[in-house]
Amino acid sequence: LPTRVALHQNEPNPFNPQTTISFDLPESGPVELSVYDVRGQRVAVLVDGPMPRGRHEIAWKGRDTDGRSVPAGIYFCRLTTDKSVESKAMVVIR
């Protein structure tokens, strides 16, 4: 089992139309995994709630909260837990 919270680089990156975001949780607890644009605006919430400890993989299809495809560009995936906040850059190509 993981010994620390870790957000891994999405694969593939750059991507079109879908990428996988993986992260490790050393203990169960509340998690938020969201995607932000370069202006800092949240475009999608992928996880918002309790998660068990272990490794998790979440697919993002490059869509916003309304289901629309996001434009090509740089986005940031942010993992927030009770104990840490981590971010990674992602590139969407069209």
PyMOL commands that place a pseudoatom at each C-alpha (Angstrom):
pseudoatom trace, name=CA, resn=LEU, resi=1, chain=A, elem=C, hetatm=0, pos=[0.000, 0.000, 0.000]
pseudoatom trace, name=CA, resn=PRO, resi=2, chain=A, elem=C, hetatm=0, pos=[1.133, 3.596, -0.580]
pseudoatom trace, name=CA, resn=THR, resi=3, chain=A, elem=C, hetatm=0, pos=[2.977, 5.337, 2.250]
pseudoatom trace, name=CA, resn=ARG, resi=4, chain=A, elem=C, hetatm=0, pos=[2.173, 8.902, 1.132]
pseudoatom trace, name=CA, resn=VAL, resi=5, chain=A, elem=C, hetatm=0, pos=[-0.317, 10.876, -0.966]
pseudoatom trace, name=CA, resn=ALA, resi=6, chain=A, elem=C, hetatm=0, pos=[0.952, 11.090, -4.541]
pseudoatom trace, name=CA, resn=LEU, resi=7, chain=A, elem=C, hetatm=0, pos=[-0.529, 12.480, -7.748]
pseudoatom trace, name=CA, resn=HIS, resi=8, chain=A, elem=C, hetatm=0, pos=[1.117, 10.868, -10.772]
pseudoatom trace, name=CA, resn=GLN, resi=9, chain=A, elem=C, hetatm=0, pos=[1.554, 12.417, -14.218]
pseudoatom trace, name=CA, resn=ASN, resi=10, chain=A, elem=C, hetatm=0, pos=[-1.393, 11.682, -16.467]
pseudoatom trace, name=CA, resn=GLU, resi=11, chain=A, elem=C, hetatm=0, pos=[-0.906, 9.250, -19.352]
pseudoatom trace, name=CA, resn=PRO, resi=12, chain=A, elem=C, hetatm=0, pos=[-0.810, 9.912, -22.191]
pseudoatom trace, name=CA, resn=ASN, resi=13, chain=A, elem=C, hetatm=0, pos=[0.293, 13.521, -22.083]
pseudoatom trace, name=CA, resn=PRO, resi=14, chain=A, elem=C, hetatm=0, pos=[-0.369, 15.333, -24.396]
pseudoatom trace, name=CA, resn=PHE, resi=15, chain=A, elem=C, hetatm=0, pos=[-3.666, 13.613, -25.094]
pseudoatom trace, name=CA, resn=ASN, resi=16, chain=A, elem=C, hetatm=0, pos=[-6.714, 13.501, -27.332]
pseudoatom trace, name=CA, resn=PRO, resi=17, chain=A, elem=C, hetatm=0, pos=[-9.419, 12.442, -26.633]
pseudoatom trace, name=CA, resn=GLN, resi=18, chain=A, elem=C, hetatm=0, pos=[-8.795, 10.823, -23.204]
pseudoatom trace, name=CA, resn=THR, resi=19, chain=A, elem=C, hetatm=0, pos=[-6.160, 10.558, -20.472]
pseudoatom trace, name=CA, resn=THR, resi=20, chain=A, elem=C, hetatm=0, pos=[-5.794, 8.585, -17.243]
pseudoatom trace, name=CA, resn=ILE, resi=21, chain=A, elem=C, hetatm=0, pos=[-4.939, 10.296, -13.971]
pseudoatom trace, name=CA, resn=SER, resi=22, chain=A, elem=C, hetatm=0, pos=[-3.642, 8.084, -11.165]
pseudoatom trace, name=CA, resn=PHE, resi=23, chain=A, elem=C, hetatm=0, pos=[-3.051, 8.869, -7.521]
pseudoatom trace, name=CA, resn=ASP, resi=24, chain=A, elem=C, hetatm=0, pos=[-2.098, 7.092, -4.300]
pseudoatom trace, name=CA, resn=LEU, resi=25, chain=A, elem=C, hetatm=0, pos=[-3.787, 7.392, -0.922]
pseudoatom trace, name=CA, resn=PRO, resi=26, chain=A, elem=C, hetatm=0, pos=[-2.080, 5.952, 2.177]
pseudoatom trace, name=CA, resn=GLU, resi=27, chain=A, elem=C, hetatm=0, pos=[-5.361, 6.059, 4.108]
pseudoatom trace, name=CA, resn=SER, resi=28, chain=A, elem=C, hetatm=0, pos=[-9.067, 6.394, 3.389]
pseudoatom trace, name=CA, resn=GLY, resi=29, chain=A, elem=C, hetatm=0, pos=[-10.576, 9.850, 3.444]
pseudoatom trace, name=CA, resn=PRO, resi=30, chain=A, elem=C, hetatm=0, pos=[-12.143, 12.723, 1.523]
pseudoatom trace, name=CA, resn=VAL, resi=31, chain=A, elem=C, hetatm=0, pos=[-10.635, 13.509, -1.875]
pseudoatom trace, name=CA, resn=GLU, resi=32, chain=A, elem=C, hetatm=0, pos=[-11.223, 16.132, -4.514]
pseudoatom trace, name=CA, resn=LEU, resi=33, chain=A, elem=C, hetatm=0, pos=[-9.702, 15.666, -7.958]
pseudoatom trace, name=CA, resn=SER, resi=34, chain=A, elem=C, hetatm=0, pos=[-10.426, 18.621, -10.220]
pseudoatom trace, name=CA, resn=VAL, resi=35, chain=A, elem=C, hetatm=0, pos=[-9.204, 20.072, -13.512]
pseudoatom trace, name=CA, resn=TYR, resi=36, chain=A, elem=C, hetatm=0, pos=[-8.405, 23.785, -13.904]
pseudoatom trace, name=CA, resn=ASP, resi=37, chain=A, elem=C, hetatm=0, pos=[-7.582, 25.920, -16.928]
pseudoatom trace, name=CA, resn=VAL, resi=38, chain=A, elem=C, hetatm=0, pos=[-4.593, 28.302, -17.099]
pseudoatom trace, name=CA, resn=ARG, resi=39, chain=A, elem=C, hetatm=0, pos=[-6.768, 31.130, -15.703]
pseudoatom trace, name=CA, resn=GLY, resi=40, chain=A, elem=C, hetatm=0, pos=[-7.390, 29.094, -12.559]
pseudoatom trace, name=CA, resn=GLN, resi=41, chain=A, elem=C, hetatm=0, pos=[-11.029, 28.383, -13.328]
pseudoatom trace, name=CA, resn=ARG, resi=42, chain=A, elem=C, hetatm=0, pos=[-12.257, 24.906, -12.462]
pseudoatom trace, name=CA, resn=VAL, resi=43, chain=A, elem=C, hetatm=0, pos=[-13.508, 23.181, -15.601]
pseudoatom trace, name=CA, resn=ALA, resi=44, chain=A, elem=C, hetatm=0, pos=[-14.252, 19.688, -14.253]
pseudoatom trace, name=CA, resn=VAL, resi=45, chain=A, elem=C, hetatm=0, pos=[-14.608, 17.793, -10.983]
pseudoatom trace, name=CA, resn=LEU, resi=46, chain=A, elem=C, hetatm=0, pos=[-13.553, 14.162, -11.426]
pseudoatom trace, name=CA, resn=VAL, resi=47, chain=A, elem=C, hetatm=0, pos=[-13.788, 12.998, -7.800]
pseudoatom trace, name=CA, resn=ASP, resi=48, chain=A, elem=C, hetatm=0, pos=[-15.422, 14.679, -4.810]
pseudoatom trace, name=CA, resn=GLY, resi=49, chain=A, elem=C, hetatm=0, pos=[-15.958, 12.414, -1.841]
pseudoatom trace, name=CA, resn=PRO, resi=50, chain=A, elem=C, hetatm=0, pos=[-14.514, 9.645, 0.283]
pseudoatom trace, name=CA, resn=MET, resi=51, chain=A, elem=C, hetatm=0, pos=[-12.043, 7.223, -1.298]
pseudoatom trace, name=CA, resn=PRO, resi=52, chain=A, elem=C, hetatm=0, pos=[-10.428, 4.087, 0.132]
pseudoatom trace, name=CA, resn=ARG, resi=53, chain=A, elem=C, hetatm=0, pos=[-6.675, 3.834, 0.575]
pseudoatom trace, name=CA, resn=GLY, resi=54, chain=A, elem=C, hetatm=0, pos=[-4.644, 2.478, -2.335]
pseudoatom trace, name=CA, resn=ARG, resi=55, chain=A, elem=C, hetatm=0, pos=[-3.920, 3.443, -5.933]
pseudoatom trace, name=CA, resn=HIS, resi=56, chain=A, elem=C, hetatm=0, pos=[-6.715, 4.925, -8.023]
pseudoatom trace, name=CA, resn=GLU, resi=57, chain=A, elem=C, hetatm=0, pos=[-7.063, 5.643, -11.742]
pseudoatom trace, name=CA, resn=ILE, resi=58, chain=A, elem=C, hetatm=0, pos=[-9.564, 8.126, -13.139]
pseudoatom trace, name=CA, resn=ALA, resi=59, chain=A, elem=C, hetatm=0, pos=[-10.214, 8.728, -16.844]
pseudoatom trace, name=CA, resn=TRP, resi=60, chain=A, elem=C, hetatm=0, pos=[-10.784, 12.280, -18.092]
pseudoatom trace, name=CA, resn=LYS, resi=61, chain=A, elem=C, hetatm=0, pos=[-12.250, 12.646, -21.568]
pseudoatom trace, name=CA, resn=GLY, resi=62, chain=A, elem=C, hetatm=0, pos=[-11.283, 16.306, -21.960]
pseudoatom trace, name=CA, resn=ARG, resi=63, chain=A, elem=C, hetatm=0, pos=[-14.772, 17.563, -21.166]
pseudoatom trace, name=CA, resn=ASP, resi=64, chain=A, elem=C, hetatm=0, pos=[-15.987, 20.270, -18.812]
pseudoatom trace, name=CA, resn=THR, resi=65, chain=A, elem=C, hetatm=0, pos=[-18.693, 19.891, -16.158]
pseudoatom trace, name=CA, resn=ASP, resi=66, chain=A, elem=C, hetatm=0, pos=[-21.374, 20.501, -18.812]
pseudoatom trace, name=CA, resn=GLY, resi=67, chain=A, elem=C, hetatm=0, pos=[-20.021, 17.712, -21.046]
pseudoatom trace, name=CA, resn=ARG, resi=68, chain=A, elem=C, hetatm=0, pos=[-18.507, 20.045, -23.667]
pseudoatom trace, name=CA, resn=SER, resi=69, chain=A, elem=C, hetatm=0, pos=[-15.056, 19.330, -25.092]
pseudoatom trace, name=CA, resn=VAL, resi=70, chain=A, elem=C, hetatm=0, pos=[-12.466, 21.724, -23.691]
pseudoatom trace, name=CA, resn=PRO, resi=71, chain=A, elem=C, hetatm=0, pos=[-10.295, 23.617, -26.184]
pseudoatom trace, name=CA, resn=ALA, resi=72, chain=A, elem=C, hetatm=0, pos=[-6.705, 22.601, -26.838]
pseudoatom trace, name=CA, resn=GLY, resi=73, chain=A, elem=C, hetatm=0, pos=[-4.300, 23.952, -24.254]
pseudoatom trace, name=CA, resn=ILE, resi=74, chain=A, elem=C, hetatm=0, pos=[-2.695, 23.460, -20.882]
pseudoatom trace, name=CA, resn=TYR, resi=75, chain=A, elem=C, hetatm=0, pos=[-4.777, 22.296, -17.920]
pseudoatom trace, name=CA, resn=PHE, resi=76, chain=A, elem=C, hetatm=0, pos=[-3.916, 21.481, -14.328]
pseudoatom trace, name=CA, resn=CYS, resi=77, chain=A, elem=C, hetatm=0, pos=[-5.103, 18.477, -12.400]
pseudoatom trace, name=CA, resn=ARG, resi=78, chain=A, elem=C, hetatm=0, pos=[-5.290, 19.146, -8.644]
pseudoatom trace, name=CA, resn=LEU, resi=79, chain=A, elem=C, hetatm=0, pos=[-5.611, 16.453, -5.980]
pseudoatom trace, name=CA, resn=THR, resi=80, chain=A, elem=C, hetatm=0, pos=[-6.757, 17.727, -2.587]
pseudoatom trace, name=CA, resn=THR, resi=81, chain=A, elem=C, hetatm=0, pos=[-6.878, 15.558, 0.562]
pseudoatom trace, name=CA, resn=ASP, resi=82, chain=A, elem=C, hetatm=0, pos=[-7.007, 16.328, 4.285]
pseudoatom trace, name=CA, resn=LYS, resi=83, chain=A, elem=C, hetatm=0, pos=[-3.214, 16.294, 4.364]
pseudoatom trace, name=CA, resn=SER, resi=84, chain=A, elem=C, hetatm=0, pos=[-1.977, 17.639, 1.033]
pseudoatom trace, name=CA, resn=VAL, resi=85, chain=A, elem=C, hetatm=0, pos=[-2.603, 19.388, -2.257]
pseudoatom trace, name=CA, resn=GLU, resi=86, chain=A, elem=C, hetatm=0, pos=[-0.733, 18.333, -5.399]
pseudoatom trace, name=CA, resn=SER, resi=87, chain=A, elem=C, hetatm=0, pos=[-0.995, 19.513, -9.012]
pseudoatom trace, name=CA, resn=LYS, resi=88, chain=A, elem=C, hetatm=0, pos=[0.217, 18.331, -12.405]
pseudoatom trace, name=CA, resn=ALA, resi=89, chain=A, elem=C, hetatm=0, pos=[0.065, 20.009, -15.813]
pseudoatom trace, name=CA, resn=MET, resi=90, chain=A, elem=C, hetatm=0, pos=[-1.748, 18.276, -18.681]
pseudoatom trace, name=CA, resn=VAL, resi=91, chain=A, elem=C, hetatm=0, pos=[-1.868, 19.173, -22.367]
pseudoatom trace, name=CA, resn=VAL, resi=92, chain=A, elem=C, hetatm=0, pos=[-4.978, 18.718, -24.511]
pseudoatom trace, name=CA, resn=ILE, resi=93, chain=A, elem=C, hetatm=0, pos=[-4.392, 18.594, -28.259]
pseudoatom trace, name=CA, resn=ARG, resi=94, chain=A, elem=C, hetatm=0, pos=[-7.147, 18.740, -30.855]
for i in range(1, 94): cmd.bond("trace and resi %d" % i, "trace and resi %d" % (i + 1))
show_as sticks, trace
zoom trace
